[in-house]
C-alpha cells in the first residue's frame, strides 16, 4: 500500500512541476488583483537618435519639382514601388556619422533625431539654394523599422516593418508569437544607444509592462526569448505529455531492473 502511495505522490509531483501553467502563457495580466483597473498610463517613447549604418529616406519638395530634381538619388515614386530599394538608393550613415546628399554634400546626422535632421536640411536649403517663397518641404524617415528577434519564437531573424513606431507585442506577433516553451516573464531586449549598450528584461505577462520604456522598441533592438525550465528538463508541456514521459521512464527503469536481476 505504501508503494502505491509513493508512486501516486511521485506522479503528482511530476505533473505539477513539469506542466506549463496558463499564468505563464497569458499576456498582459492584471497581477495587482484590481479587476476595475483597465487603463494603463502611457509612457512617451524617447525619440530615436540616428546611429552609424542607419539607412534614411529623404524627400525634398518645392512648388517647382524641377528645382529639387538635382537633390534626389532616385526618381520620384520609385521608392514607394520598391521599399527594399532604399537599401541601395537611400542615404546610409557612414562611420563618421555623415550622409552624402547631392549638391548639399556631407551632412552630419549622428545623434540627431529625424525631426532635427529635417530642420537642419531645410535650414541649409533655404540659406544656400531657395527662398522662403519656394515653400521647401522636407521629409526624413528611416528606411523601415528594423529589429532582430531570436530564441523561442515562431520565426527568428531580422525583421523590417514599414512604420514609425513598433511595440514589443507587435514585434512578437510579427515573428509568429512566443512558443509554448518560451519564457514570457523575462524577455531580454538589447539596445544600442550613442552612449553604449543597454540590456533589460521585461515581463510580458504583466500589463504594467506597458509603462516600461522598453515596451516601445527602438530601431535595431535585439530581442531574445529564453526557454522555460520545462524545455530544459525535456518534460511535457501538458499534464498528459508529462504523464506519458513519466510512464515511459518508469517502463524503461522496470525493464532494466528485470534484465539486470535475471
C-alpha positions in Angstrom: 0.0 0.0 0.0 2.8 2.3 0.9 4.4 1.7 -2.6 1.2 2.7 -4.3 1.0 5.9 -2.3 4.6 6.7 -3.0 4.2 6.2 -6.8 1.0 8.3 -6.7 2.8 11.1 -4.9 5.7 10.9 -7.3 3.3 11.0 -10.3 1.5 14.1 -9.0 4.8 15.8 -8.3 6.0 15.2 -11.9 2.7 16.6 -13.3 2.7 19.7 -11.1 6.3 20.6 -11.7 6.6 19.9 -15.4 3.3 21.3 -16.7 3.2 24.9 -18.0 0.7 27.0 -16.2 -1.7 29.3 -18.0 -0.3 32.1 -15.9 3.0 31.7 -17.8 1.2 31.9 -21.2 -1.3 34.8 -20.9 0.0 38.2 -21.9 -0.7 41.5 -20.0 -2.4 40.1 -16.9 -3.6 42.3 -14.1 -1.3 40.9 -11.4 -2.3 43.6 -8.9 -5.7 41.9 -8.5 -7.8 45.0 -9.2 -10.5 44.0 -11.7 -11.6 47.6 -12.1 -8.2 48.7 -13.3 -8.3 48.7 -17.1 -6.4 51.9 -18.0 -2.6 52.0 -18.0 -0.8 55.3 -18.0 1.0 55.7 -21.3 4.8 56.2 -21.3 6.1 58.5 -24.0 8.8 56.8 -26.1 12.0 58.7 -26.4 12.7 59.9 -29.9 15.2 57.8 -31.8 18.7 59.2 -32.4 20.3 58.2 -35.7 23.3 55.8 -35.5 26.0 54.6 -37.8 24.8 52.3 -40.6 21.2 53.5 -40.4 19.6 54.0 -43.8 17.4 57.1 -44.3 14.9 58.2 -46.9 14.9 61.9 -47.6 12.4 63.6 -49.8 12.6 67.3 -50.8 9.7 69.1 -52.4 9.0 72.7 -53.6 6.4 74.4 -55.8 8.7 73.7 -58.7 9.7 70.0 -58.8 12.4 70.7 -61.4 14.4 72.6 -58.9 14.7 69.7 -56.5 15.5 67.0 -59.0 19.2 67.6 -58.6 18.9 66.7 -54.9 17.4 63.3 -55.5 19.2 60.0 -55.8 16.1 58.3 -57.3 13.2 59.3 -59.4 10.0 60.3 -57.6 7.8 57.3 -56.9 10.5 54.6 -57.3 11.0 54.4 -53.5 7.3 53.7 -53.0 7.2 51.0 -55.6 10.2 49.1 -54.1 10.8 49.6 -50.4 13.8 47.3 -50.4 15.4 49.6 -52.9 16.0 52.1 -50.1 18.9 49.9 -49.0 20.7 50.8 -52.3 19.2 54.2 -53.1 18.7 55.6 -49.5 21.2 57.7 -47.5 23.4 55.5 -45.4 25.1 57.0 -42.3 28.8 56.4 -42.6 31.4 55.6 -39.9 31.8 59.4 -39.3 28.1 59.9 -38.8 27.6 61.7 -42.1 25.3 61.2 -45.1 26.0 62.5 -48.6 23.3 64.4 -50.3 23.7 65.6 -54.0 24.7 69.3 -54.1 24.5 69.7 -50.3 27.4 67.4 -49.8 28.1 65.7 -46.4 25.6 66.4 -43.7 26.3 65.2 -40.1 23.3 63.4 -38.7 24.8 61.1 -35.9 23.0 61.5 -32.6 20.2 63.7 -34.1 16.5 62.8 -34.2 14.7 62.6 -37.5 12.9 65.9 -36.9 16.2 67.6 -36.0 17.7 66.3 -39.3 14.7 67.6 -41.2 15.1 71.1 -39.7 18.8 71.0 -40.4 18.4 70.2 -44.1 15.6 72.7 -44.6 17.7 75.5 -43.0 20.6 74.7 -45.3 18.4 74.6 -48.4 16.8 78.0 -47.5 20.2 79.5 -46.7 22.0 78.4 -49.9 19.6 77.5 -52.6 16.0 78.5 -52.1 14.0 81.5 -51.0 11.1 81.2 -48.5 8.6 81.7 -51.3 9.7 78.3 -52.7 7.8 76.5 -49.8 10.5 73.9 -49.2 9.1 70.8 -47.7 11.5 68.1 -46.4 10.5 64.6 -45.2 13.0 62.5 -43.3 12.3 58.8 -42.4 14.2 55.7 -41.6 14.2 53.1 -44.4 12.0 50.8 -42.4 11.9 49.9 -38.7 14.4 47.0 -38.3 14.8 44.7 -35.3 16.2 41.2 -34.7 14.4 38.5 -32.7 15.8 35.2 -31.5 15.0 32.3 -29.2 11.6 30.7 -28.5 9.5 32.4 -31.2 7.8 31.1 -34.3 10.1 32.9 -36.8 13.5 34.2 -35.8 15.7 36.6 -37.7 16.0 40.2 -38.7 12.6 41.8 -39.4 11.7 45.2 -41.1 8.4 46.9 -40.6 7.5 49.9 -42.6 6.0 52.0 -39.8 7.3 54.7 -37.5 6.8 53.0 -34.1 6.7 49.4 -33.0 5.9 47.9 -29.7 7.3 44.6 -28.3 3.9 43.0 -28.7 3.7 43.9 -32.4 7.3 42.6 -33.0 6.5 39.3 -31.3 3.2 39.0 -33.3 5.1 39.7 -36.5 7.5 36.9 -35.6 4.9 34.1 -35.1 4.4 34.6 -31.4 6.4 33.1 -28.5 6.2 29.3 -28.4 4.6 27.4 -25.5 8.1 26.7 -24.1 9.2 30.4 -24.3 9.6 32.4 -21.1 7.2 35.4 -21.4 8.2 36.6 -17.9 11.8 37.5 -18.8 12.1 38.7 -22.4 15.5 40.3 -22.9 15.9 43.5 -25.0 19.4 44.6 -26.0 19.5 48.2 -27.2 22.3 50.1 -28.9 22.5 53.8 -27.9 25.0 56.6 -28.6 26.3 56.1 -25.0 26.6 52.3 -25.1 24.7 49.0 -25.0 21.7 48.6 -22.7 20.2 45.3 -21.7 16.9 44.8 -19.9 14.4 42.0 -19.1 10.6 42.7 -19.2 7.7 40.6 -18.1 5.1 40.4 -20.9 2.6 38.6 -18.6 2.2 41.7 -16.5 0.1 44.6 -18.0 2.3 47.1 -16.3 5.0 46.3 -18.9 3.3 49.0 -21.0 4.8 51.5 -18.6 8.3 50.4 -19.4 10.5 52.4 -21.7 11.4 49.1 -23.4 7.7 48.4 -24.3 8.2 50.7 -27.4 11.1 49.4 -29.4 13.9 51.4 -30.9 15.3 50.6 -34.4 18.0 47.9 -34.3 16.8 46.5 -31.0 17.7 42.8 -30.4 15.0 40.6 -28.7 15.8 37.3 -27.1 13.2 34.9 -25.7 14.6 32.4 -23.3 13.2 28.8 -22.9 11.3 27.7 -19.8 12.8 25.2 -17.5 10.3 22.6 -18.7 12.0 22.6 -22.1 15.4 22.2 -20.5 14.1 19.2 -18.4 12.7 17.6 -21.5 9.3 17.0 -19.9 5.9 17.6 -21.5 4.1 20.9 -21.9 0.8 19.5 -20.6 -0.2 17.1 -17.9 -0.9 14.3 -20.4 2.5 14.7 -22.0 4.2 14.8 -18.6 2.4 11.6 -17.6 3.4 9.9 -20.8 7.0 10.9 -20.2 6.8 9.6 -16.6 5.3 6.2 -17.7 8.0 5.8 -20.4 10.8 6.4 -17.9 9.1 4.1 -15.4 8.8 1.3 -18.0 12.4 1.7 -19.0 13.5 1.6 -15.4 11.4 -1.5 -14.8 12.7 -3.3 -17.9 16.3 -2.5 -17.0 15.7 -3.8 -13.4 14.4 -7.1 -14.6 17.2 -7.6 -17.1 19.8 -6.9 -14.5 18.3 -9.2 -11.9 18.0 -12.3 -14.3 
